Amino acid sequence: MTQIFITIAAIFGGLSVAGGAFGAHALRDKVSERMLEIFDTGARYQMYHALALLLVGIFMSRLENPPMTLVASGWLFIVGVVIFSGSLYVLSLTGIKSLGAIAPLGGTALIAGWVVLAITAVTVKF
């Protein structure tokens, strides 16, 4: 699981940088300023959580038997990025407003990931 989390973190991080560059250069004249802000929010949160997932992977590598809470935190970050950032990307590129209703589900997964990581931090000796 450690290798999976670190690999996905690296992919998310790289795609976030590529997405940020795409938004700043290719989208600037193609979508409204508001849609550009939405796209940027997706890229920013993707990077934040790529780093969080990397941290989870590093923590896991230091533990002989990583607790399920740490594993759950990693999966919540992955699901949250896919749903939150993914829905913002598609919303900003298509203008389909109903996708804005999906983003909070991803945001909830991201928050849950942080809560579970905090629980892990107070219950496990790193």
ZANU-475520 format. One line per 5 residues: number of its first residue (from 1); for each residue z, x, y of N, C-alpha, C. Coordinates in nm, 3 decimals, padded with zeros to 5 digits. Example, Ala and Ser with C-alpha at 12.3 -4.5 7.8 and 13.67 -1.06 7.14 Angstrom:
BEGIN
1	00.780,01.319,-00.569,00.780,01.230,-00.450,00.780,01.320,-00.330 ~ 00.708,01.285,-00.225,00.714,01.367,-00.106,00.787,01.290,00.003
This chain:
BEGIN
1	00.000,00.082,-00.119,00.000,00.000,00.000,00.000,00.087,00.126 ~ 00.069,00.200,00.120,00.074,00.291,00.234,-00.066,00.331,00.277 ~ -00.146,00.373,00.182,-00.282,00.417,00.212,-00.366,00.302,00.269 ~ -00.347,00.183,00.215,-00.421,00.066,00.264,-00.385,00.039,00.409 ~ -00.255,00.038,00.441,-00.212,00.008,00.577,-00.261,00.114,00.676
6	-00.250,00.240,00.639,-00.294,00.346,00.730,-00.446,00.342,00.748 ~ -00.518,00.312,00.642,-00.665,00.301,00.652,-00.705,00.184,00.741 ~ -00.643,00.068,00.719,-00.675,-00.048,00.803,-00.635,-00.023,00.947 ~ -00.522,00.045,00.969,-00.480,00.079,01.106,-00.585,00.165,01.174 ~ -00.639,00.263,01.102,-00.742,00.350,01.159,-00.869,00.272,01.190
11	-00.905,00.181,01.100,-01.025,00.098,01.123,-01.003,00.007,01.244 ~ -00.888,-00.059,01.250,-00.857,-00.145,01.364,-00.859,-00.065,01.494 ~ -00.800,00.055,01.493,-00.797,00.137,01.613,-00.936,00.176,01.659 ~ -01.018,00.223,01.567,-01.155,00.261,01.601,-01.237,00.144,01.652 ~ -01.222,00.029,01.584,-01.296,-00.089,01.628,-01.248,-00.139,01.763
16	-01.121,-00.120,01.791,-01.067,-00.159,01.921,-01.130,-00.077,02.033 ~ -01.141,00.053,02.011,-01.205,00.140,02.111,-01.352,00.101,02.128 ~ -01.420,00.079,02.016,-01.561,00.038,02.023,-01.575,-00.096,02.093 ~ -01.483,-00.189,02.060,-01.487,-00.320,02.125,-01.461,-00.311,02.274 ~ -01.366,-00.228,02.313,-01.338,-00.210,02.455,-01.459,-00.154,02.529
21	-01.525,-00.057,02.468,-01.646,00.000,02.530,-01.758,-00.104,02.537 ~ -01.773,-00.180,02.430,-01.875,-00.286,02.426,-01.849,-00.387,02.537 ~ -01.722,-00.427,02.551,-01.688,-00.524,02.655,-01.713,-00.469,02.794 ~ -01.675,-00.343,02.816,-01.687,-00.283,02.948,-01.832,-00.258,02.988 ~ -01.917,-00.229,02.891,-02.054,-00.191,02.924,-02.158,-00.298,02.889
26	-02.159,-00.342,02.766,-02.264,-00.434,02.722,-02.240,-00.578,02.767 ~ -02.114,-00.619,02.778,-02.086,-00.759,02.813,-02.072,-00.784,02.962 ~ -02.051,-00.681,03.039,-02.021,-00.698,03.181,-02.115,-00.794,03.254 ~ -02.243,-00.785,03.228,-02.340,-00.871,03.298,-02.383,-00.992,03.216 ~ -02.325,-01.010,03.097,-02.370,-01.116,03.008,-02.273,-01.233,02.996
31	-02.146,-01.210,03.026,-02.047,-01.318,03.017,-01.970,-01.325,03.148 ~ -01.899,-01.436,03.167,-01.821,-01.454,03.289,-01.704,-01.356,03.292 ~ -01.649,-01.340,03.409,-01.533,-01.252,03.425,-01.417,-01.299,03.337 ~ -01.398,-01.429,03.330,-01.290,-01.486,03.246,-01.312,-01.452,03.099 ~ -01.436,-01.466,03.051,-01.466,-01.435,02.911,-01.449,-01.286,02.884
36	-01.479,-01.204,02.983,-01.459,-01.059,02.969,-01.310,-01.026,02.958 ~ -01.227,-01.096,03.035,-01.082,-01.078,03.027,-01.031,-01.118,02.889 ~ -01.083,-01.227,02.836,-01.042,-01.273,02.703,-01.081,-01.170,02.597 ~ -01.201,-01.118,02.606,-01.246,-01.015,02.512,-01.156,-00.892,02.521 ~ -01.125,-00.851,02.644,-01.039,-00.735,02.665,-00.899,-00.756,02.607
41	-00.847,-00.877,02.621,-00.716,-00.907,02.563,-00.720,-00.889,02.411 ~ -00.825,-00.936,02.348,-00.839,-00.917,02.203,-00.841,-00.770,02.165 ~ -00.916,-00.690,02.240,-00.925,-00.546,02.210,-00.791,-00.476,02.233 ~ -00.722,-00.513,02.339,-00.593,-00.452,02.370,-00.490,-00.481,02.262 ~ -00.479,-00.608,02.224,-00.382,-00.646,02.122,-00.420,-00.588,01.986
46	-00.547,-00.573,01.961,-00.589,-00.510,01.836,-00.541,-00.365,01.832 ~ -00.553,-00.292,01.943,-00.506,-00.154,01.947,-00.355,-00.146,01.933 ~ -00.283,-00.232,02.006,-00.137,-00.230,01.995,-00.094,-00.245,01.849 ~ -00.160,-00.337,01.780,-00.117,-00.367,01.644,-00.178,-00.272,01.541 ~ -00.284,-00.202,01.578,-00.331,-00.092,01.494,-00.223,00.015,01.492
51	-00.165,00.043,01.607,-00.058,00.142,01.616,00.067,00.095,01.543 ~ 00.098,-00.034,01.555,00.214,-00.089,01.483,00.193,-00.077,01.332 ~ 00.074,-00.107,01.286,00.043,-00.098,01.143,00.048,00.047,01.096 ~ 00.003,00.139,01.178,00.013,00.281,01.146,00.160,00.320,01.130 ~ 00.244,00.271,01.220,00.387,00.297,01.212,00.445,00.243,01.081
56	00.406,00.124,01.043,00.452,00.066,00.916,00.410,00.156,00.800 ~ 00.285,00.202,00.801,00.237,00.291,00.696,00.315,00.421,00.690 ~ 00.347,00.476,00.807,00.425,00.600,00.811,00.566,00.576,00.757 ~ 00.628,00.466,00.798,00.760,00.432,00.745,00.756,00.419,00.593 ~ 00.652,00.351,00.544,00.639,00.332,00.399,00.627,00.465,00.326
61	00.556,00.560,00.386,00.536,00.689,00.321,00.666,00.769,00.310 ~ 00.764,00.733,00.391,00.892,00.806,00.391,00.993,00.745,00.295 ~ 00.960,00.630,00.239,01.053,00.561,00.151,01.003,00.562,00.007 ~ 01.094,00.589,-00.085,01.056,00.591,-00.227,01.017,00.451,-00.275 ~ 01.095,00.354,-00.236,01.069,00.214,-00.270,01.070,00.130,-00.143
66	00.956,00.121,-00.074,00.954,00.044,00.051,00.995,-00.101,00.027 ~ 01.079,-00.155,00.114,01.121,-00.295,00.097,01.005,-00.391,00.122 ~ 01.016,-00.507,00.061,00.912,-00.609,00.079,00.900,-00.654,00.225 ~ 01.009,-00.642,00.300,01.001,-00.681,00.441,00.905,-00.589,00.517 ~ 00.904,-00.462,00.481,00.813,-00.368,00.547,00.668,-00.399,00.509
71	00.646,-00.430,00.384,00.513,-00.469,00.338,00.470,-00.598,00.407 ~ 00.561,-00.695,00.416,00.530,-00.822,00.481,00.495,-00.801,00.627 ~ 00.567,-00.711,00.694,00.538,-00.682,00.834,00.396,-00.630,00.849 ~ 00.356,-00.538,00.763,00.220,-00.485,00.768,00.115,-00.594,00.750 ~ 00.135,-00.680,00.651,00.037,-00.787,00.628,00.035,-00.887,00.743
76	00.151,-00.913,00.803,00.153,-01.004,00.919,00.075,-00.944,01.036 ~ 00.086,-00.813,01.055,00.007,-00.748,01.161,-00.143,-00.759,01.131 ~ -00.182,-00.739,01.007,-00.324,-00.748,00.971,-00.377,-00.889,00.993 ~ -00.307,-00.987,00.938,-00.350,-01.126,00.953,-00.352,-01.166,01.100 ~ -00.249,-01.123,01.173,-00.242,-01.156,01.315,-00.357,-01.100,01.394
81	-00.394,-00.975,01.369,-00.507,-00.914,01.440,-00.636,-00.988,01.408 ~ -00.658,-01.015,01.280,-00.782,-01.082,01.241,-00.792,-01.219,01.310 ~ -00.684,-01.295,01.307,-00.689,-01.431,01.364,-00.685,-01.426,01.517 ~ -00.589,-01.351,01.574,-00.574,-01.350,01.720,-00.693,-01.283,01.788 ~ -00.712,-01.156,01.758,-00.821,-01.084,01.824,-00.957,-01.141,01.784
86	-00.971,-01.172,01.656,-01.098,-01.227,01.609,-01.137,-01.355,01.681 ~ -01.040,-01.446,01.698,-01.072,-01.572,01.766,-01.104,-01.548,01.913 ~ -01.037,-01.451,01.977,-01.067,-01.421,02.117,-01.206,-01.359,02.132 ~ -01.243,-01.272,02.037,-01.377,-01.213,02.042,-01.483,-01.322,02.029 ~ -01.467,-01.407,01.930,-01.567,-01.512,01.908,-01.570,-01.609,02.026
91	-01.453,-01.646,02.078,-01.446,-01.734,02.195,-01.521,-01.674,02.313 ~ -01.496,-01.547,02.340,-01.558,-01.485,02.457,-01.709,-01.468,02.441 ~ -01.755,-01.451,02.318,-01.899,-01.432,02.294,-01.977,-01.563,02.282 ~ -01.907,-01.668,02.236,-01.977,-01.796,02.213,-01.943,-01.903,02.315 ~ -01.826,-01.892,02.378,-01.782,-01.994,02.471,-01.727,-02.119,02.402
96	-01.709,-02.115,02.271,-01.655,-02.230,02.197,-01.505,-02.239,02.227 ~ -01.469,-02.331,02.311,-01.332,-02.341,02.363,-01.229,-02.374,02.254 ~ -01.270,-02.447,02.151,-01.175,-02.485,02.046,-01.117,-02.364,01.974 ~ -01.185,-02.250,01.982,-01.133,-02.128,01.919,-01.006,-02.079,01.989 ~ -00.988,-02.120,02.112,-00.866,-02.085,02.185,-00.743,-02.144,02.119
101	-00.760,-02.252,02.045,-00.648,-02.315,01.976,-00.606,-02.236,01.851 ~ -00.692,-02.150,01.803,-00.661,-02.071,01.683,-00.581,-01.946,01.719 ~ -00.605,-01.892,01.835,-00.539,-01.767,01.876,-00.386,-01.773,01.864 ~ -00.319,-01.883,01.901,-00.173,-01.885,01.886,-00.125,-01.867,01.742 ~ -00.205,-01.907,01.645,-00.166,-01.884,01.505,-00.160,-01.734,01.477
106	-00.260,-01.662,01.525,-00.259,-01.517,01.510,-00.146,-01.453,01.588 ~ -00.122,-01.505,01.708,-00.012,-01.454,01.789,00.123,-01.474,01.721 ~ 00.138,-01.588,01.655,00.261,-01.615,01.581,00.278,-01.516,01.466 ~ 00.169,-01.483,01.398,00.175,-01.383,01.290,00.214,-01.247,01.347 ~ 00.160,-01.211,01.462,00.194,-01.083,01.524,00.342,-01.078,01.561
111	00.392,-01.184,01.621,00.535,-01.190,01.657,00.620,-01.182,01.531 ~ 00.581,-01.256,01.428,00.656,-01.253,01.302,00.657,-01.112,01.244 ~ 00.546,-01.040,01.256,00.540,-00.903,01.209,00.644,-00.815,01.278 ~ 00.658,-00.833,01.408,00.757,-00.755,01.483,00.900,-00.795,01.444 ~ 00.923,-00.924,01.425,01.056,-00.971,01.385,01.093,-00.913,01.248
116	01.000,-00.921,01.154,01.027,-00.869,01.020,01.044,-00.717,01.024 ~ 00.969,-00.649,01.109,00.987,-00.504,01.124,01.125,-00.473,01.181 ~ 01.172,-00.553,01.276,01.306,-00.533,01.332,01.413,-00.555,01.226 ~ 01.396,-00.658,01.146,01.491,-00.683,01.036,01.493,-00.565,00.941 ~ 01.377,-00.513,00.911,01.368,-00.396,00.823,01.440,-00.277,00.885
121	01.422,-00.258,01.014,01.480,-00.142,01.082,01.633,-00.145,01.078 ~ 01.693,-00.262,01.081,01.839,-00.268,01.080,01.897,-00.273,00.938 ~ 01.811,-00.293,00.838,01.863,-00.305,00.702,01.826,-00.189,00.611 ~ 01.735,-00.101,00.655,01.688,00.009,00.571,01.716,00.139,00.643 ~ 01.757,00.238,00.566,01.779,00.371,00.623,01.648,00.450,00.609
126	01.589,00.487,00.723,01.465,00.562,00.723,01.500,00.707,00.717
